C-alpha cells in the first residue's frame, strides 16, 4: 500500500486508513467498528514501516491498552468480537427499533460465521482472532515482521460465499459509489441551474459538458436515478421509456424528475457560500 491508498500519511502519532476499505464492502461483512479499527492498525503499521507481530505494532500505536475512540471496542486484543453497536442501541427511539438493531447484528454475525465455515476457516471470537481472519482473507499481509496491504483490497464476495441479501447490499453500495459524483452533479444542475424543472430535453453529450463527468458515468447515474424512482427517461412521440445505457451520446431525450419522490427519500444539504 502506498500513501495514495491512505487517507492520511501516518507520521509519528498519526494513523492511516486504507481508502479502499469503504468501497471494498468489508464493513458490510466483518464486525463493522472492530474491522475498521484493525484496518487502521494494518494501514498504520504499513505506512509507518512498523515491524513485528500484531502485539508489537498495536503496542507501538496505542501503548498498553486500546485508547481513545477505540476503548469502547475492547481493552486489548483478547477482548471479544462485538457485533452489536451499543451506542446505536442506546440511541434507538423505540423498543421496535432496538429489536431491529439486535436482529440485524445477529444476522450479520451468522452471515460471517456461515461464510467462514463454508471456506474451512475458523470463526473469530476475539479481536486478535479477527485480525488473523483478516490476514487470511488477504486484507493485510505480514512477512518477516513487515506489514503490507494490497493497493486494491480483495472483495468479500470474491473470497467468501455470501447469501443473496448480502450480495445485493454490496451491489447497491458499489453502484452508489460508482455513480455518486455524476448523480450529484446531475441533481445540482436540475436544482441549482434549472430550479426544479418539470422536465428537461437534453442528451448525454450535454450532461457530460455540464457535469464534467464522462459519458459512461452519466449513463450509469441516469439509470440509477430511474432505479431509485427519482426520474424517468422518455423518447419519441408518443413517448416511450428508455434506458440511458441504450442511448447514443448525441440522442435527445426527456429527463422527467419525480420531485415528490426525490424530496421524500433524499437528504438535503444546503451549502453556504
N, C-alpha and C positions, 0 to 999 in steps of 0.2 A: 504494500500500500504506500502510495506517495502522499505528500501533504495535500495534493489536489483532491484526494479522496477523504480528507478530514475537514471538519467544519472549522477547526482551529489548529494552529501549529502547537504541539504540546511542548512548550518550553517548560523549564523547571517550575513545577507547581501547577501547570495547566493540564487540561485534559483534551483529548482529541476524539471526535466521533466520526466514524466512517459514514460518509454521506449516502452510501448505498443501503444503509440499514433500513431506511424508511421505505424505499422503493422495492427492496428485496422481498418484503412480505413476512419476514420472520416475526415481527411484532404481532402478527395475527395467529402465530402458531406456538411460539415459545411463551413462557411467563413474561408478560409484557415489560414490566419495570425491571425485574432482575435480568432479563435477557438484554435490555438496553444498557444496564449498568455493566454487564460483562463485555458488551461490545465496546463500551467506553474504555474499559480496562485493557482489552486487547489492542484497541487503536492507540491508546496512550503508550503502552509498552512498545508498540511498533514504532511510532513516530519519535519517541524519546530515545529509542535504542536501548531500552532496559533489558537486562539479561537475567536469566534464572527461571525457576519454576513459577507456578501460579502464586504460591505463598510469598515468594520473594518480590515479585512485581507488585502484588497487592500491598505488601508492607511498604515498599518504596513509594507508592502512590498515596496510601491512606494512613500509614502508621500501624499501630497495633489493632485498631478496630475500624470498621467501616464508619464513616463520619458524614456529617452534614446532611445533604438531601437524601443520602443513601441509608441513613441509620434505620429508617422505618422498614427497610428491606431485609434487615438482619444485622447482627453484631459482628459476624465473621463468616468465613467461607463454609463453616459447618452448620449455619442456620438453614432452616428448612426452605424448600421451594414454596413460593407464595403465588397462588393463582387468584385469590380474592383480594381486590383492592379495598382495603379498609376505609380509606378516605372517601372513595366513591360510595361505599356502603353508608358511611356516616352522613354523606350529603344527600342521600336519597330522600325524596319528599313524601313517600308513602310506603306502606308495607308491601304493596304490589310491586313497586319499583325495586325494593330490596330483594324480593323473591326472584325477580328477573335477573338482577345482578349476580345473585348466588347461583342461579341455574346456568347462566352464561359461563361463569367461572368453572363450574363442574363440567360443562360440556367441552370447554377448551382443554381442560386437563385430560378428559377422556380421549379427545382427539389426538393429542400428542402421545399419550400412553399407547393407544392403539397403533399409531403410525410407527413408533419406535419398536414396539414388539413385533410388528409385521416385518420390520427391517432387521430383526435379530439384535437390536440394541437394548441396553439397559435403560430403564426409566429412572431419571434423576430424582433424588429425594432431597438433596441439599444444593446449595449454591455451587459448592465445589464440583459435585457430580454434574450439575447443569453446565458448568464451564467445560468439563470433559466431553459432554454430549455435543456442545457447540463446536469443539475442536474436531470431534469425529465427523460432524456434518460438513466440515470444510469451511466454517465461518472464520476460523483462525487456525494458524499452524505454528508449531514450535519445533525448532531443530537445533540441537545442541545449545539450548537455553536462549535462542534468538527467536523473537516473536515476529509474526508477519500476518497480514490479511490480504486476500486477493483483491485486485482492483474492482472486480465485479463479484459480489457475494453470490454463492450458489443459491438458487431459488428453492424454497421449501418443496414445491411440487415437482421439482426435478430430482430430488434425493429422497423424498418420502411419498408414500401412497396416502393421499388425503381424501376425506369424504367430499362429496359433491358440493355441499353447502360451503365448505371452506374454499374449495376451488373457485366457486362462483364469487365469493367475497374477494379473493385475490385478483380475479379477473377484473372485477369492478374497480378495485383500488388501482390497478395498473392502467386501466382505461382512463380513469380520472387523472392520474399522474401524467399520462401521455398527452392528454388534451387540455389540461388545466390552463396553460398560458394562452392558447388560442381561444379557448372558451371565454376566458375573462376578457380578452381583447375584443371579441365579438360583442359581448354583453356591454362593455364600456362604450363601444361605438353606438349600439342601439339606445343606451340610456343617455350618455353624455353628449353625443353628437346629434342624435336624431330625436331625443326626448320621448322615448317610449312609443314608437310608431306602431300603427295597427299592422302594417306590413311594409316590406322593403323589396323592391325589384332590383336584384343585384346579380352578381356572378362570383364564382370562386376567385377569378383574377382580381376583381375589385376588392374583395375581402382580404386577399393577400396583400394588396397595396395598402389598404387601410390599417390592417393589424400588424404587418411586418412579419407574420408567420408564414411558413412555407405551405404550399397548396395541400400536401398530404395531411398536415396537422389541422388545417382549416376544414378539410373534408371530414376528418375524424371528429373534430369538435362539433360541427354541424349535426352529424349523425348522432353524437352523444346528446346534444340538446334535444333532438327528436326523441331519443330513447328515454330521456328524463321526463318528457312531456312538456318541456318549456317552449317548444316551437314545432312548426310543421313546414315542410318544403313542398312547393307545388310548381308545376309547369303546365303550359298548354291552355286551350280554350275549347271545351270546358277543362277545368283544372283537374290534374291527377297528381297524386302524391308521388314524390320521387325521393331517392336517397342520394345524399351528397357523393357517396362513393361511386355512383353511376354517372355523375355529371361530368362532361368535358369542362375544362377550366374556363373556357370563354362563354359557356352557355348561361343565358339569363334565366333566373328562377325567382319565384316569390318566397321570401322568408317571412313567415307569419308567426310572431311570438304569441305565446299564451301568457299574458301578464298576470292574470289571476293565479294561475298555477305557479308561475315564477315567484310571485310575491309571497305565496303561501309556503313554498318549500326552500327558498334560498335565504341565506343570511345576508343582511345588508350592512355594508361598511361605508361610512361617509368619510371621505378623505379631505382633510383640510389643507389649504394652500398657505 
